[in-house]
Amino acid sequence: MRKTKIKTTNRKALERFLMDIEILDDIDSKLAHFNVFETLGMIHTEIRHSNVLSWLLTPNENHGLGDYVIKKVVQSIVYQYHNDNSNFAFKPLDISLLEYHDFVVRREWRDIDVVAISEANQLVVAIENKVWSKESKHQLQKYRHIIQEEFPEYQPLFIFLTPYGEPASDEENWLSFDYSQFINIVEKGMKVKEDTISNRVKIFLDQYITTVRRYIVGDDELEKVCREIYYKHKKALDLIFEYKPDVYSDIADDLKHLINQEPELILDTSTKTYIRFTTKKLDALIEKKGKGWTSSKRIPLFEFQNKNNKLVLKLVIGPGDQDLRQIIYNIAINNKSAFRGKIGKLMTQYTTIYTREFLPKNFEGESNYEDILKKINANFNQFLKHDLDSIYQTISKNL
């Protein structure tokens, strides 16, 4: 009786949720609009954000904002930090009176994300853009020395741009600035320069601002709508979340099915994250002298790595007899055309000698699992038709 009552209650909660058209329309209207950044998969690509940043900071570019963005970025930084340090080189009044039209912006100059140079003002602005990656050791000190050596007569301004204004490792010289501040400047610029911005640019910038707010700094309005929906339909949403599909488990099951239906392939020890296999020909050719990997004692195994928001197929030399491992490695190194991807030095445990991407990073953005499966099938067929025989022929000829 209790189970029936729970099922009935859950069904009614789901029905109420699905019938609440008005509240669902609120969120649908925010997510349904076409967005070029989402379509092209540029959301999580840091270099693309740096490209847009560089474009917006260049006064004579075709965005129609003129020098507004670079002027406001520099002024905002100076106004924010001038009271924190009595030795701070910039004064708000001086910086307000500068002309910004002659700034020339360079991308990836000496590995620095964005460098803006004003000859008239003898000012150079270096911006290190960190959306998802972390700064490497001594990276900022290195960039600071480069700027000081290349522009000894210029006044440098170092900006560390991150989603939430995280402090830089070289905090004394690099000033933190966050994406919310930057996006607010762009939005205000669009209003101030409304008459000089084309409709195409406006659409592009609207989509860029939406992307940054949704995926980098947070969209307060969208968050408010989602919270409202959750509290109103908590029971139904908790139930949906409880039974949500696990895309990685589905992928692992489908990969095992693909392998098992190929007569030439042999499935080895596998998990949801690592799906391993070999071929009958390779199995007959290479002695089983492995140790400490799978119970089959195979040394080389094809391995699908189903993790970290991507799916990659690798051919891995596992642990075992070092002489045999060296022979297989030498074959790969001396016949690189038959083995995709970069081959590093031979490690004592695991060394990858072949890599093929099946699903790109952040593939979970695909709304339809059928589309994901089609991509897997297409890549698997290409692997069987082209790569697999080439690898076997190369090993068998040289072993």
C-alpha positions in Angstrom: 0.0 0.0 0.0 2.8 2.4 0.9 4.6 1.8 -2.4 1.5 2.5 -4.4 0.8 5.6 -2.5 4.4 6.9 -3.1 4.1 6.2 -6.8 0.8 7.9 -7.1 2.1 11.0 -5.2 5.2 11.1 -7.4 3.1 10.8 -10.5 0.9 13.8 -9.4 4.0 15.9 -8.6 5.4 15.3 -12.1 2.0 16.1 -13.7 1.8 19.3 -11.7 5.3 20.2 -12.8 4.6 19.5 -16.5 1.3 21.3 -16.5 2.8 24.5 -15.0 3.4 25.9 -18.5 3.9 29.5 -17.5 6.8 28.9 -15.1 8.5 26.5 -17.6 8.1 29.0 -20.4 10.1 31.5 -18.3 13.2 29.3 -18.3 12.6 28.0 -21.9 12.5 31.6 -23.2 16.0 32.2 -21.7 17.6 29.0 -23.1 15.8 28.6 -26.4 17.5 31.5 -28.2 20.2 30.7 -30.8 23.6 31.5 -29.5 26.6 31.3 -31.8 29.1 30.7 -29.0 27.1 27.6 -27.8 26.6 26.3 -31.4 30.3 26.5 -32.2 31.4 25.1 -28.9 33.4 28.2 -28.0 32.0 28.5 -24.4 34.9 26.7 -22.7 37.7 27.7 -25.1 39.8 30.3 -23.3 41.6 31.4 -26.4 38.3 32.4 -28.0 37.4 34.6 -25.0 40.9 36.3 -25.4 40.1 36.9 -29.1 36.9 38.7 -28.2 38.6 40.6 -25.4 41.3 41.8 -27.8 38.8 42.8 -30.4 36.8 44.9 -27.9 39.9 46.6 -26.5 41.1 47.7 -30.0 39.7 51.3 -30.6 39.7 51.2 -34.4 38.0 47.8 -34.7 34.6 47.4 -36.4 32.6 46.9 -33.2 31.6 50.6 -33.1 32.6 51.1 -29.5 35.7 53.1 -30.3 38.1 53.5 -27.4 35.3 53.1 -24.8 36.2 49.6 -23.5 39.9 50.1 -23.2 39.4 53.5 -21.6 36.9 52.2 -19.0 39.0 49.1 -18.2 42.1 51.1 -17.5 40.2 53.8 -15.6 38.3 51.1 -13.5 41.6 49.4 -12.5 43.2 52.7 -11.5 40.2 53.9 -9.6 40.0 50.5 -7.8 43.6 50.3 -6.7 45.0 53.9 -6.4 44.2 54.1 -2.7 45.7 50.7 -1.8 49.3 51.7 -2.4 50.8 55.2 -2.0 53.5 54.3 -4.5 50.9 53.4 -7.2 52.1 54.9 -10.5 48.7 56.0 -11.8 46.5 58.8 -10.5 42.8 58.9 -11.4 42.9 62.5 -12.7 45.9 61.8 -15.0 44.4 58.6 -16.3 41.1 60.3 -17.1 42.8 62.9 -19.3 44.6 60.4 -21.5 43.8 59.9 -25.1 43.1 56.2 -25.9 42.5 56.2 -29.7 46.1 55.2 -30.6 46.2 52.0 -28.6 47.4 49.0 -30.7 46.4 45.6 -29.3 48.5 42.4 -29.8 47.3 38.9 -29.2 49.6 36.2 -27.8 52.6 38.5 -28.1 55.5 36.7 -26.4 52.8 34.3 -25.0 51.0 37.1 -23.2 47.3 36.9 -23.8 46.7 40.6 -24.6 49.1 43.5 -24.8 47.8 47.0 -25.5 50.4 49.7 -26.4 49.9 53.5 -26.6 52.9 55.3 -28.0 51.4 58.7 -27.4 50.9 58.0 -23.7 54.0 55.8 -23.3 51.7 53.3 -21.7 51.6 49.5 -22.1 48.8 47.3 -20.7 49.3 43.6 -20.3 46.3 41.4 -19.6 46.6 37.7 -18.6 43.2 36.1 -19.1 42.4 33.0 -17.0 38.9 31.7 -17.5 39.3 28.0 -16.4 43.1 27.3 -16.5 45.4 28.2 -13.6 48.6 30.3 -14.0 51.8 28.2 -14.2 54.7 28.7 -11.9 56.5 32.1 -12.3 54.3 32.8 -15.4 53.3 36.3 -14.3 56.8 37.3 -13.2 58.1 36.1 -16.6 55.6 38.3 -18.5 56.3 41.3 -16.3 60.0 41.0 -17.0 59.3 40.7 -20.8 57.2 43.9 -20.7 59.8 45.8 -18.7 62.6 44.8 -21.0 60.7 45.4 -24.2 59.2 48.7 -23.1 61.7 50.3 -20.7 60.5 53.8 -21.2 56.8 52.9 -20.9 54.6 52.9 -17.9 53.3 49.3 -17.5 49.9 48.3 -16.2 49.5 44.5 -15.4 45.9 43.2 -15.3 45.0 39.6 -14.1 41.5 38.9 -15.5 39.6 36.0 -14.0 35.9 35.1 -13.5 35.7 36.3 -9.9 38.8 38.5 -9.5 41.1 35.9 -8.0 44.3 37.4 -6.7 47.4 36.8 -8.8 50.5 35.0 -7.5 52.5 38.2 -8.2 49.8 40.3 -6.4 52.2 43.2 -5.9 52.4 43.9 -9.6 49.4 42.2 -11.2 46.0 43.8 -10.4 42.9 41.6 -10.3 39.9 42.3 -12.5 36.8 40.1 -12.9 34.6 39.2 -15.8 31.5 40.8 -14.2 33.3 44.2 -14.3 34.4 43.7 -17.9 30.9 42.7 -19.1 29.3 45.6 -17.3 31.7 48.0 -19.1 30.7 46.4 -22.5 27.0 46.7 -21.7 27.3 50.4 -20.7 29.4 51.0 -23.8 26.6 49.5 -26.0 24.2 52.0 -24.5 26.5 55.0 -24.8 27.5 54.1 -28.3 24.1 52.8 -29.4 24.1 55.0 -32.5 27.4 53.8 -33.8 27.0 50.0 -33.3 25.5 48.0 -36.1 22.7 45.6 -35.5 25.0 42.6 -36.3 27.5 43.7 -33.7 24.7 44.3 -31.2 23.4 40.7 -31.7 26.9 39.3 -31.4 27.7 41.2 -28.2 24.3 40.3 -26.6 25.1 36.7 -27.2 28.6 37.1 -25.8 27.4 38.8 -22.7 24.7 36.0 -22.2 27.4 33.4 -22.6 29.8 34.9 -20.1 27.0 35.4 -17.5 25.6 31.9 -18.0 28.8 29.9 -18.1 31.5 32.0 -16.4 30.2 34.5 -13.8 26.6 33.4 -13.2 23.3 34.8 -14.5 21.4 36.2 -11.5 18.1 36.5 -13.4 18.3 32.9 -14.7 19.3 31.7 -11.2 16.3 33.4 -9.7 13.9 31.7 -12.2 15.5 28.3 -11.5 15.2 28.7 -7.8 11.6 29.7 -8.1 10.9 26.6 -10.2 12.8 24.3 -7.8 11.0 25.5 -4.7 7.6 25.3 -6.4 8.2 21.8 -7.8 10.9 20.4 -5.5 9.4 16.9 -5.2 9.1 16.4 -9.0 12.6 17.8 -9.7 14.2 15.6 -7.0 12.5 12.6 -8.5 13.8 13.5 -12.0 17.3 14.0 -10.6 17.2 10.7 -8.9 16.5 8.9 -12.1 18.6 11.1 -14.4 20.6 9.2 -17.0 24.3 8.6 -16.5 25.8 9.4 -19.9 29.1 7.8 -19.1 27.5 4.5 -18.1 25.4 4.6 -21.3 28.6 5.3 -23.4 30.5 2.5 -21.7 27.6 0.0 -22.3 27.4 1.0 -26.0 31.1 0.7 -26.5 31.2 -2.7 -25.0 28.3 -3.7 -27.3 30.2 -2.3 -30.3 33.3 -4.3 -29.4 31.4 -7.5 -28.7 29.6 -7.4 -32.1 32.9 -7.3 -34.0 34.2 -10.9 -34.4 37.8 -9.7 -34.7 37.8 -7.8 -31.4 38.2 -9.2 -27.8 36.9 -7.3 -24.9 39.3 -7.1 -21.9 38.8 -6.1 -18.3 36.7 -2.9 -18.4 34.9 -0.4 -16.2 32.7 2.6 -16.8 35.8 4.8 -17.2 38.1 2.5 -19.0 36.9 0.1 -21.7 39.7 -2.1 -23.0 40.0 -4.5 -25.9 42.4 -6.0 -28.4 42.2 -8.0 -31.6 42.5 -11.7 -32.3 45.4 -11.1 -34.7 47.3 -8.9 -32.1 46.5 -11.4 -29.4 48.1 -14.2 -31.4 51.1 -12.1 -32.4 52.1 -10.6 -29.0 53.1 -12.7 -26.0 51.1 -12.2 -22.8 53.9 -11.0 -20.5 52.0 -8.3 -18.8 52.0 -7.8 -15.0 49.9 -5.6 -12.7 47.3 -4.4 -15.3 44.5 -6.8 -16.3 44.1 -10.5 -15.6 44.7 -11.3 -19.3 48.4 -10.3 -18.9 48.2 -8.5 -22.2 50.8 -5.7 -22.5 49.3 -3.5 -25.3 45.6 -2.8 -25.1 43.3 -0.4 -26.8 41.6 1.6 -24.1 38.6 4.0 -24.3 39.1 6.7 -21.7 35.5 7.7 -20.9 36.1 10.6 -18.4 36.7 14.3 -18.0 33.9 15.4 -20.3 35.5 13.6 -23.4 35.9 10.2 -25.0 39.3 9.2 -26.3 40.6 5.9 -27.7 44.3 5.1 -27.0 46.6 2.2 -27.6 48.5 1.8 -24.4 51.7 -0.2 -23.6 50.9 -1.4 -20.1 53.3 -2.8 -17.4 55.1 -6.1 -17.9 58.2 -7.5 -19.5 60.4 -4.5 -20.2 62.1 -6.1 -23.3 58.8 -6.7 -25.0 57.5 -3.2 -24.0 60.7 -1.6 -25.5 60.2 -3.6 -28.8 56.6 -2.4 -29.2 57.6 1.1 -28.3 60.4 1.2 -30.8 58.0 0.0 -33.6 55.7 2.9 -32.8 58.5 5.5 -32.6 60.0 4.3 -35.9 56.6 4.1 -37.7 54.8 7.2 -36.5 52.6 7.5 -39.6 50.7 4.4 -38.5 50.1 5.7 -35.0 48.0 8.8 -34.4 48.8 11.4 -31.8 51.9 12.3 -29.9 54.2 9.6 -28.6 56.1 10.5 -25.5 59.0 8.7 -24.0 58.6 5.1 -22.7 57.4 5.2 -19.1 57.8 2.3 -16.7 54.1 1.6 -16.3 51.9 3.1 -19.1 52.8 4.7 -22.4 50.3 5.8 -25.0 51.4 5.2 -28.7 48.1 5.9 -30.4 45.3 8.5 -29.7 42.0 9.1 -31.5 39.4 11.5 -30.2 35.9 10.1 -30.3 34.0 12.9 -28.5 35.4 16.4 -28.0 35.8 18.0 -24.6 32.4 19.1 -23.1 30.5 16.9 -25.5 27.7 16.7 -22.8 26.3 19.9 -24.3 24.8 17.6 -26.9 21.1 17.5 -25.9 20.4 14.3 -27.7 22.1 11.0 -26.8 21.3 9.6 -30.2 23.6 12.3 -31.7 26.4 11.4 -29.3 26.0 7.7 -30.2 26.1 8.5 -34.0 29.5 10.3 -33.5 30.8 7.3 -31.6 29.7 4.9 -34.2 31.1 7.0 -37.0 34.5 7.2 -35.4 34.5 3.5 -34.5 33.8 2.6 -38.1 36.6 4.9 -39.3 39.0 3.3 -36.7 38.1 -0.2 -37.9 38.4 0.6 -41.6 41.6 2.7 -41.5 43.6 2.7 -38.3 43.3 -0.8 -36.9 44.7 -2.7 -39.9 47.5 -0.2 -40.4 48.6 -0.7 -36.7 48.4 -4.5 -37.0 50.4 -4.6 -40.2 53.1 -2.3 -38.8 53.5 -4.3 -35.7 53.4 -7.7 -37.4 56.0 -6.6 -40.0 58.5 -5.3 -37.4 57.9 -7.5 -34.3 
